[in-house]
Amino acid sequence: MGIRNRYTTAVLIACLFSASFAGAATRKNVDNMPRRSDVINGGGSGFQTPNGEHAFYGRDHVDTHTAGNRFNAGDNPGGSDRRQKITVKPRVNLNPKTVAGAAGNFFKSLPKGGAAGLAAGGAMQAMLDAIDAVMDPANNTIQVPSFSEPSTKPGDYYWHVDNFQSPSPKKACENYYADKSSTWTYPIHSVEVVFASESQGFCQGISYGTQYSDAVWRQGTGCSGTYNSSTGECLVSSGYRDVTQSDFDSMEKWAADQNSDFIRDLLKENCAGSPSPLACIDELSEWGDMLGPSSAVGPKETTTTTTKNPDGTVSTTSTSTQNTYNYSFGPTYYNYSTTTKKTVTNADGSVSESEASDGGLSPGNEKPENEEPSYSFEDSEFPKVDPFYEQKYPDGLEGVWNDIKAKIDSSAFIQFLQGFIPNFSGSCPSFSLNLNIGPFDLGVQNLPSVCYALDFVKVILLFTAVMTFRALVFGG
């Protein structure tokens, strides 16, 4: 393909691209977009999205885009010097699990001085309060109560079977059966509790194959500590222990279930201890689709044309154009299409109206504003070219031999040599016995074939010849 043809193709492709873009919406990236941290620190109210994220809108931001007249030949929204203003609200989304997880990681790797820094953080402190955790400034660690002892405080839950009672339902059952079977030959040796409800269960004791069951009841007005529903015990703190991964998981889950304002405060407090708080907020947040008008109407522009008639009078024609813009919004950009309405008022008072548009906002139908189109070139199929060299003997020596073999075999010399080749032929002999003797005519009887015997004789003769040859040559 020649150089001249390549340039011609490039020009044609450029024309096709410009023609296709003429019917496409225009994509405009917002100029001077604020940082996500600016939106979070702006203090606007938040709301929870259907997918569980928390969204926050920033302050009104004014952007401008080109405002071309669609009736002007060669004009397009991306090539006009006129500008149209549009007011948008940037939006930032926060994933509650991400924010809560980042706060949890802060507690897991608590830096020196972290305990003092938490004093001013309401949301961070609330996470600690959710698991009743306390800070130990002495060694800068987080500890939680160790609820391991059943409560014996008056009013706390306790269980009873008959006249036996205990803070633990299993202990009450064990005491009851120990007394009941104390005089038995085979006392009850295994005791379990099966709960029928929160306040009632059954003691199940086994004595060498015999099972006993008795009701056990819960009494009391509440639990001053932590109630363990699986064991039925009201546990009170027996001191403090270091937090475990399970405690961190519970703390993060509680934080992730809070409202939008809490999630934002948690993010700000967590990032406040970072070397770069604003960058920390930017990293833990992401843009959501901006908020803006679905359409807008631009200013009306009117031009007047005065024409002098042949009779000396003057005719005036007024032409006005006005653009209408339709918008759709993304995280940091918006798409817009332009429709221009032209109204012509003639000198006789007649009015004509017409519209021209650059297309709709279907997905994937956006042209980036002021962006150079990209081109691709494909060479046409290369024409067939005859080979520069053809083999005289494509099949090599084998082909040459096959071609002349028949001629050699039929030559006079080869025929002369073939005359010395003996032609052996023969077959296995057949034997018969004539029994016509004197007056007795018994006919001729054919004897069975003895070819197999002759084959055996041939083998014996060959073997004898080989052994004789060996004795003559090697001796012995």
Backbone torsions as a table, in degrees:
resi	resn	phi	psi	omega
1	MET	NA	125.8	-174.7
2	GLY	-73.4	163.0	178.9
3	ILE	-61.4	-41.4	-178.3
4	ARG	-62.3	-38.9	179.3
5	ASN	-67.1	-35.6	179.2
6	ARG	-64.1	-46.0	179.4
7	TYR	-63.9	-36.7	177.4
8	THR	-62.4	-43.1	178.6
9	THR	-62.9	-41.5	179.6
10	ALA	-61.0	-41.9	178.9
11	VAL	-63.8	-42.0	179.5
12	LEU	-63.7	-42.2	179.5
13	ILE	-64.0	-40.9	178.8
14	ALA	-60.9	-39.9	177.8
15	CYS	-64.5	-40.6	178.9
16	LEU	-64.5	-40.4	179.3
17	PHE	-63.8	-44.8	-179.1
18	SER	-65.1	-35.0	178.4
19	ALA	-68.4	-40.5	-179.9
20	SER	-70.2	-36.0	179.9
21	PHE	-70.3	-22.8	-179.5
22	ALA	-61.6	-26.1	179.8
23	GLY	-103.9	19.7	-176.3
24	ALA	-113.4	153.5	173.5
25	ALA	-71.5	163.1	-176.2
26	THR	-110.7	134.5	176.2
27	ARG	-100.4	132.2	-178.6
28	LYS	-126.7	120.7	172.9
29	ASN	-77.6	136.6	-176.2
30	VAL	-70.1	131.4	178.0
31	ASP	-80.4	144.8	175.9
32	ASN	53.6	44.9	178.9
33	MET	-62.8	133.3	178.1
34	PRO	-67.8	165.1	175.7
35	ARG	-77.7	156.4	177.2
36	ARG	-62.5	-34.5	177.7
37	SER	-64.6	-31.0	176.8
38	ASP	-64.4	-38.9	179.4
39	VAL	-68.5	-43.3	-179.4
40	ILE	-64.2	-41.6	-179.4
41	ASN	-79.7	-5.7	-179.0
42	GLY	-69.9	-21.8	175.6
43	GLY	86.6	9.5	178.5
44	GLY	-69.1	157.0	-179.9
45	SER	-71.2	150.5	-179.4
46	GLY	-114.2	169.2	178.3
47	PHE	-150.0	158.6	-178.9
48	GLN	-95.9	132.6	-179.4
49	THR	-83.8	164.9	179.8
50	PRO	-59.5	-27.0	-179.7
51	ASN	-88.7	8.5	174.1
52	GLY	94.9	-4.9	178.0
53	GLU	-81.1	164.1	177.4
54	HIS	-111.4	127.8	-174.2
55	ALA	-113.2	145.6	179.4
56	PHE	-136.6	132.6	177.4
57	TYR	-97.5	140.8	178.0
58	GLY	-89.7	-169.5	179.3
59	ARG	-72.6	161.6	177.3
60	ASP	-59.6	135.0	179.6
61	HIS	-126.3	126.0	-177.3
62	VAL	-97.1	124.8	176.4
63	ASP	-121.9	162.5	178.4
64	THR	-128.7	149.3	173.7
65	HIS	-137.1	166.0	-177.6
66	THR	-68.3	154.5	-175.1
67	ALA	-133.5	73.2	-177.6
68	GLY	-79.8	152.8	175.4
69	ASN	-87.7	118.9	-173.8
70	ARG	-72.6	-7.8	178.1
71	PHE	-88.7	-14.9	-178.2
72	ASN	-78.2	125.3	179.9
73	ALA	-62.7	130.5	179.3
74	GLY	81.2	-5.7	179.4
75	ASP	-88.7	150.9	175.9
76	ASN	-152.3	160.4	-176.1
77	PRO	-58.3	-25.0	179.7
78	GLY	-88.7	-3.2	-175.3
79	GLY	-118.4	9.3	-178.6
80	SER	-96.7	151.1	177.7
81	ASP	-86.0	-14.6	179.4
82	ARG	-75.3	152.2	-175.7
83	ARG	-126.4	146.9	176.4
84	GLN	-119.6	128.8	179.9
85	LYS	-84.9	146.1	175.9
86	ILE	-143.8	136.5	-179.4
87	THR	-103.3	124.5	-178.8
88	VAL	-125.6	159.4	174.6
89	LYS	-117.5	114.0	176.4
90	PRO	-67.8	149.3	-177.1
91	ARG	-128.3	138.5	178.3
92	VAL	-121.7	133.8	178.8
93	ASN	-106.8	140.1	175.6
94	LEU	-119.9	128.2	174.0
95	ASN	-86.2	116.8	-174.9
96	PRO	-60.6	-35.3	179.5
97	LYS	-67.9	-36.6	178.6
98	THR	-66.1	-44.8	-179.2
99	VAL	-66.6	-45.6	179.3
100	ALA	-63.8	-38.4	178.6
101	GLY	-65.0	-38.2	178.0
102	ALA	-65.3	-40.0	177.2
103	ALA	-65.8	-39.6	177.1
104	GLY	-62.2	-38.7	177.6
105	ASN	-64.7	-32.3	176.7
106	PHE	-62.5	-44.4	-179.7
107	PHE	-66.7	-36.0	-178.8
108	LYS	-65.7	-36.5	-179.3
109	SER	-114.3	52.7	-174.1
110	LEU	-60.8	119.8	-180.0
111	PRO	-77.7	165.7	175.9
112	LYS	-62.6	136.2	-176.2
113	GLY	85.6	-0.3	-178.5
114	GLY	-66.4	-33.5	-179.1
115	ALA	-61.7	-41.9	178.9
116	ALA	-67.8	-35.9	-179.3
117	GLY	-67.7	-24.8	-178.4
118	LEU	-77.4	-14.6	-174.4
119	ALA	-61.8	-32.8	-177.2
120	ALA	-93.0	-1.8	-176.1
121	GLY	-97.3	103.5	-178.0
122	GLY	-67.3	-43.0	-177.8
123	ALA	-70.8	-40.4	178.6
124	MET	-65.0	-40.3	178.6
125	GLN	-66.0	-35.1	178.8
126	ALA	-62.9	-34.3	176.6
127	MET	-63.2	-39.5	177.4
128	LEU	-67.2	-40.6	-179.2
129	ASP	-64.8	-27.4	-178.1
130	ALA	-62.6	-27.4	178.4
131	ILE	-116.0	17.7	178.5
132	ASP	58.2	34.5	-178.9
133	ALA	-83.9	153.7	176.8
134	VAL	-131.2	153.7	176.5
135	MET	-93.9	137.2	174.8
136	ASP	-106.2	95.6	-175.6
137	PRO	-61.4	-23.1	-176.2
138	ALA	-63.2	-48.1	179.6
139	ASN	-114.8	9.2	173.8
140	ASN	57.5	48.1	178.8
141	THR	-125.4	163.3	177.5
142	ILE	-105.1	133.9	179.3
143	GLN	-131.0	152.8	178.6
144	VAL	-127.3	155.0	179.4
145	PRO	-61.1	145.0	176.7
146	SER	-101.4	95.3	-178.8
147	PHE	-84.9	93.4	-175.4
148	SER	-129.8	-7.4	-177.4
149	GLU	-114.5	131.8	175.7
150	PRO	-62.7	140.1	-177.4
151	SER	-77.2	139.4	174.2
152	THR	-116.5	16.1	-179.7
153	LYS	-71.2	142.3	177.1
154	PRO	-58.7	135.3	179.7
155	GLY	94.4	-22.4	178.1
156	ASP	-73.7	158.4	-176.5
157	TYR	-59.5	140.6	170.2
158	TYR	-145.6	166.7	-176.2
159	TRP	-123.4	150.9	179.5
160	HIS	-143.8	145.6	172.8
161	VAL	-128.2	115.1	-175.9
162	ASP	58.7	-119.7	179.9
163	ASN	-101.7	9.9	-178.4
164	PHE	-104.6	128.5	-179.0
165	GLN	-135.7	155.2	-177.9
166	SER	-165.2	152.4	174.2
167	PRO	-61.4	-20.8	179.9
168	SER	-108.0	126.6	179.3
169	PRO	-62.6	-35.9	179.2
170	LYS	-67.0	-39.0	179.3
171	LYS	-65.8	-37.4	177.6
172	ALA	-63.2	-41.1	178.8
173	CYS	-66.5	-41.0	-179.9
174	GLU	-63.8	-42.4	178.9
175	ASN	-64.6	-39.0	-179.0
176	TYR	-64.7	-48.5	-177.2
177	TYR	-72.2	-30.4	177.1
178	ALA	-63.6	-39.1	178.2
179	ASP	-74.3	-38.9	-176.2
180	LYS	-66.5	-37.7	-175.1
181	SER	-105.2	17.5	-176.5
182	SER	-65.3	-28.8	-178.2
183	THR	-100.3	4.7	-178.3
184	TRP	-79.9	154.5	175.4
185	THR	-66.7	-38.4	178.3
186	TYR	-120.4	90.4	-178.7
187	PRO	-64.3	161.0	176.3
188	ILE	-67.9	127.0	-172.9
189	HIS	-115.6	-8.7	-179.7
190	SER	-136.2	126.2	-176.6
191	VAL	-129.8	130.3	174.4
192	GLU	-132.9	162.2	178.5
193	VAL	-121.9	129.4	175.2
194	VAL	-115.4	122.7	-176.0
195	PHE	-89.2	132.6	173.8
196	ALA	-95.2	-27.0	177.0
197	SER	-158.5	-175.9	179.4
198	GLU	-66.6	-26.1	-174.4
199	SER	-114.1	4.5	-179.0
200	GLN	-144.3	143.4	176.2
201	GLY	-149.9	-174.8	-179.6
202	PHE	-132.2	129.5	172.4
203	CYS	-79.6	129.6	178.5
204	GLN	-121.8	112.1	179.9
205	GLY	-114.4	147.9	-177.9
206	ILE	-125.1	132.0	176.8
207	SER	-126.9	89.8	176.3
208	TYR	49.5	58.4	175.4
209	GLY	95.9	-18.9	178.8
210	THR	-98.1	128.3	-177.2
211	GLN	-106.6	139.4	179.5
212	TYR	-122.1	146.6	-178.8
213	SER	-139.5	129.1	179.8
214	ASP	-140.8	145.6	-177.6
215	ALA	-74.7	142.7	174.6
216	VAL	-126.4	135.6	-171.8
217	TRP	-119.6	148.9	176.8
218	ARG	-98.3	138.1	177.9
219	GLN	-127.6	168.8	-179.8
220	GLY	111.3	170.6	-175.5
221	THR	-105.9	-12.2	-178.8
222	GLY	172.2	-163.3	-178.7
223	CYS	-136.4	118.4	179.9
224	SER	-79.3	-12.7	179.2
225	GLY	-111.5	-125.4	179.0
226	THR	-117.5	124.7	-177.7
227	TYR	-89.8	125.6	177.7
228	ASN	-98.2	103.0	-175.2
229	SER	-68.2	-24.1	-178.9
230	SER	-74.7	-29.5	178.8
231	THR	-108.2	-11.8	-179.2
232	GLY	75.2	19.0	-176.4
233	GLU	-105.9	142.8	171.2
234	CYS	-94.3	108.1	-173.7
235	LEU	-98.2	141.3	176.7
236	VAL	-117.7	160.1	-175.7
237	SER	-69.6	136.5	175.3
238	SER	-113.1	21.0	-177.8
239	GLY	131.0	-161.3	-178.7
240	TYR	-125.6	152.4	178.7
241	ARG	-134.8	164.5	176.8
242	ASP	-71.2	149.8	-179.2
243	VAL	-69.4	153.0	177.1
244	THR	-117.6	174.4	178.7
245	GLN	-60.4	-34.9	177.9
246	SER	-62.1	-38.2	177.5
247	ASP	-65.9	-42.1	178.0
248	PHE	-63.1	-40.8	179.0
249	ASP	-61.9	-42.1	179.5
250	SER	-65.2	-39.5	-179.5
251	MET	-66.3	-44.9	-179.5
252	GLU	-67.2	-38.5	178.5
253	LYS	-64.0	-40.6	178.6
254	TRP	-63.5	-43.3	-178.5
255	ALA	-65.6	-40.1	-178.0
256	ALA	-65.9	-19.9	-178.9
257	ASP	-89.4	1.4	-177.3
258	GLN	-83.3	175.2	-174.6
259	ASN	-79.2	179.5	-173.0
260	SER	-64.6	-43.1	-178.3
261	ASP	-62.0	-38.0	179.7
262	PHE	-66.0	-43.7	-179.3
263	ILE	-61.5	-41.3	179.1
264	ARG	-66.2	-44.4	178.6
265	ASP	-62.3	-38.6	179.5
266	LEU	-63.2	-41.1	178.7
267	LEU	-63.7	-45.8	-178.1
268	LYS	-64.9	-42.0	-179.7
269	GLU	-67.9	-39.6	179.8
270	ASN	-65.2	-42.3	-178.3
271	CYS	-76.6	-15.9	-179.9
272	ALA	-62.6	-29.0	178.2
273	GLY	-87.3	2.0	-179.8
274	SER	-81.3	151.4	175.4
275	PRO	-59.0	-27.7	178.5
276	SER	-133.6	87.1	-174.8
277	PRO	-58.2	-42.3	-177.5
278	LEU	-66.2	-41.9	177.8
279	ALA	-65.5	-33.9	177.7
280	CYS	-63.2	-43.8	178.4
281	ILE	-65.0	-42.5	179.0
282	ASP	-59.8	-38.5	-176.7
283	GLU	-70.9	-33.7	-175.8
284	LEU	-93.1	8.2	179.7
285	SER	-129.6	171.6	178.6
286	GLU	-149.3	156.3	-179.6
287	TRP	-73.9	143.3	168.5
288	GLY	-111.5	173.4	-179.9
289	ASP	-63.6	133.0	-179.0
290	MET	-67.5	164.0	176.3
291	LEU	-109.3	133.2	-179.4
292	GLY	-165.5	176.7	-177.9
293	PRO	-71.1	147.5	176.4
294	SER	-76.0	-23.5	178.5
295	SER	-156.5	162.7	177.4
296	ALA	-153.5	152.9	-179.7
297	VAL	-113.9	127.5	-179.9
298	GLY	-82.3	175.2	-179.9
299	PRO	-68.6	151.0	177.8
300	LYS	-86.8	133.8	178.0
301	GLU	-114.9	130.6	-175.8
302	THR	-124.3	132.9	174.6
303	THR	-122.2	147.1	-178.7
304	THR	-120.4	131.5	179.1
305	THR	-115.5	125.6	-179.7
306	THR	-109.2	127.8	-178.1
307	THR	-123.1	132.1	178.2
308	LYS	-89.2	121.1	-178.3
309	ASN	-78.2	162.2	179.1
310	PRO	-59.4	-29.5	-178.1
311	ASP	-84.5	5.0	177.6
312	GLY	95.5	-10.7	178.6
313	THR	-78.9	168.9	-177.7
314	VAL	-119.4	132.2	176.7
315	SER	-110.7	137.1	-178.0
316	THR	-118.0	128.2	177.2
317	THR	-118.5	129.9	-179.0
318	SER	-109.5	129.7	178.9
319	THR	-124.3	123.9	178.7
320	SER	-121.9	141.2	177.1
321	THR	-127.3	145.1	179.5
322	GLN	-147.9	133.2	-178.0
323	ASN	-96.5	142.8	170.5
324	THR	-119.5	132.0	-175.2
325	TYR	-115.5	132.9	173.9
326	ASN	-109.1	137.2	-171.8
327	TYR	-123.4	149.2	163.5
328	SER	-137.1	150.5	-166.9
329	PHE	-123.5	143.0	172.7
330	GLY	-117.1	-165.8	-177.1
331	PRO	-65.2	-48.5	-177.6
332	THR	-129.1	17.4	-178.5
333	TYR	-148.8	170.8	172.7
334	TYR	-144.5	153.4	176.1
335	ASN	-106.9	140.8	178.3
336	TYR	-142.0	146.4	173.2
337	SER	-120.2	151.7	-173.9
338	THR	-117.2	132.0	172.5
339	THR	-123.8	121.9	-178.8
340	THR	-104.4	127.5	176.3
341	LYS	-105.3	125.0	-179.5
342	LYS	-113.2	129.8	178.6
343	THR	-120.5	123.6	-179.1
344	VAL	-113.8	121.1	177.0
345	THR	-107.4	112.5	-176.4
346	ASN	-81.0	169.9	-178.3
347	ALA	-64.5	-30.3	179.9
348	ASP	-82.2	4.5	178.4
349	GLY	91.8	-7.3	179.2
350	SER	-72.8	147.8	-176.7
351	VAL	-124.5	135.8	175.5
352	SER	-128.7	140.9	-179.0
353	GLU	-126.0	146.0	177.4
354	SER	-151.9	159.4	-179.4
355	GLU	-132.1	150.6	173.9
356	ALA	-138.8	137.6	-175.7
357	SER	-132.2	156.4	177.9
358	ASP	-101.1	12.4	174.7
359	GLY	110.5	175.1	-175.3
360	GLY	-94.1	-164.0	-175.1
361	LEU	-116.3	38.0	179.4
362	SER	-66.0	145.3	-178.0
363	PRO	-56.3	136.4	179.5
364	GLY	82.0	4.8	-176.6
365	ASN	-110.2	37.3	-177.4
366	GLU	-111.1	138.3	175.2
367	LYS	-108.1	120.4	178.1
368	PRO	-59.8	132.8	-177.9
369	GLU	-67.8	134.1	177.7
370	ASN	60.9	24.3	179.2
371	GLU	-102.0	133.6	-179.9
372	GLU	-68.9	132.2	177.9
373	PRO	-67.3	149.0	177.2
374	SER	-98.2	144.2	-177.0
375	TYR	-120.5	153.3	173.9
376	SER	-135.1	145.5	-177.1
377	PHE	-124.2	140.1	176.9
378	GLU	-130.6	126.6	177.2
379	ASP	-70.6	143.9	174.8
380	SER	-72.3	166.7	-178.3
381	GLU	-60.8	133.4	-176.8
382	PHE	-68.8	135.2	-179.0
383	PRO	-64.7	155.6	-179.9
384	LYS	-69.2	131.6	-178.7
385	VAL	-120.5	128.2	178.3
386	ASP	-65.8	145.1	-179.7
387	PRO	-66.5	145.6	178.9
388	PHE	-77.1	-19.0	-176.1
389	TYR	-140.1	130.9	177.5
390	GLU	-118.2	132.8	179.1
391	GLN	-73.4	132.9	177.2
392	LYS	-75.3	-33.5	178.6
393	TYR	-122.8	78.8	-175.2
394	PRO	-62.4	-26.4	-178.7
395	ASP	-93.2	5.0	176.0
396	GLY	71.4	-156.6	-177.4
397	LEU	-63.1	-34.4	-179.8
398	GLU	-62.8	-41.7	178.9
399	GLY	-65.7	-40.2	178.5
400	VAL	-63.4	-43.9	179.3
401	TRP	-61.8	-43.5	179.5
402	ASN	-62.7	-32.0	-178.9
403	ASP	-71.9	-35.7	-173.8
404	ILE	-102.6	-4.0	-177.2
405	LYS	-61.0	-44.7	-178.7
406	ALA	-62.5	-36.4	179.5
407	LYS	-67.5	-39.8	179.5
408	ILE	-66.5	-42.2	-179.2
409	ASP	-63.8	-29.1	-178.4
410	SER	-93.9	5.2	-179.3
411	SER	-74.1	158.9	-177.6
412	ALA	-64.0	-35.8	-178.2
413	PHE	-65.3	-45.9	179.8
414	ILE	-65.3	-38.7	178.8
415	GLN	-63.5	-36.3	177.6
416	PHE	-64.1	-44.5	179.7
417	LEU	-64.6	-37.9	-178.3
418	GLN	-66.1	-18.0	178.0
419	GLY	-67.7	-23.4	179.0
420	PHE	-85.3	-4.0	-179.0
421	ILE	-85.6	115.5	179.9
422	PRO	-66.4	152.4	179.6
423	ASN	-116.6	99.1	-178.9
424	PHE	-89.5	138.8	175.8
425	SER	-149.0	154.2	179.6
426	GLY	167.7	173.4	-179.5
427	SER	-150.0	168.7	-179.6
428	CYS	-65.2	128.1	-178.9
429	PRO	-67.7	153.1	175.7
430	SER	-113.6	146.2	-177.1
431	PHE	-120.7	144.8	177.8
432	SER	-140.3	160.7	-177.4
433	LEU	-130.0	119.2	-179.6
434	ASN	-85.5	119.0	-177.3
435	LEU	-107.6	17.2	176.1
436	ASN	-82.0	97.1	-176.2
437	ILE	-121.8	117.7	176.6
438	GLY	56.4	-131.7	-176.9
439	PRO	-76.2	-5.7	-175.9
440	PHE	-96.6	118.6	179.7
441	ASP	-106.8	88.3	-177.2
442	LEU	-98.4	4.1	176.7
443	GLY	78.3	-174.4	179.1
444	VAL	-106.0	123.8	-178.6
445	GLN	-103.0	124.0	176.3
446	ASN	-79.5	128.3	179.3
447	LEU	-84.1	152.1	179.2
448	PRO	-61.0	155.1	179.0
449	SER	-67.3	135.1	178.6
450	VAL	-115.2	30.7	-178.7
451	CYS	-61.9	-35.1	-178.8
452	TYR	-65.3	-32.5	178.5
453	ALA	-70.1	-37.4	178.0
454	LEU	-66.1	-37.1	176.5
455	ASP	-61.5	-40.2	179.9
456	PHE	-66.9	-40.6	178.0
457	VAL	-62.7	-38.6	179.3
458	LYS	-62.7	-41.5	179.4
459	VAL	-63.8	-42.6	-179.7
460	ILE	-63.0	-41.5	179.5
461	LEU	-64.6	-42.2	179.9
462	LEU	-64.6	-44.0	-179.7
463	PHE	-63.0	-42.0	179.2
464	THR	-64.1	-38.0	179.1
465	ALA	-65.2	-41.0	180.0
466	VAL	-64.0	-44.6	-177.6
467	MET	-67.2	-36.1	177.8
468	THR	-65.6	-42.6	178.6
469	PHE	-60.3	-40.3	179.0
470	ARG	-64.7	-42.6	-178.7
471	ALA	-65.8	-38.1	179.0
472	LEU	-68.0	-35.9	-175.5
473	VAL	-83.9	-49.8	-174.6
474	PHE	-97.0	-16.7	-179.5
475	GLY	80.0	165.4	177.2
476	GLY	86.5	NA	NA
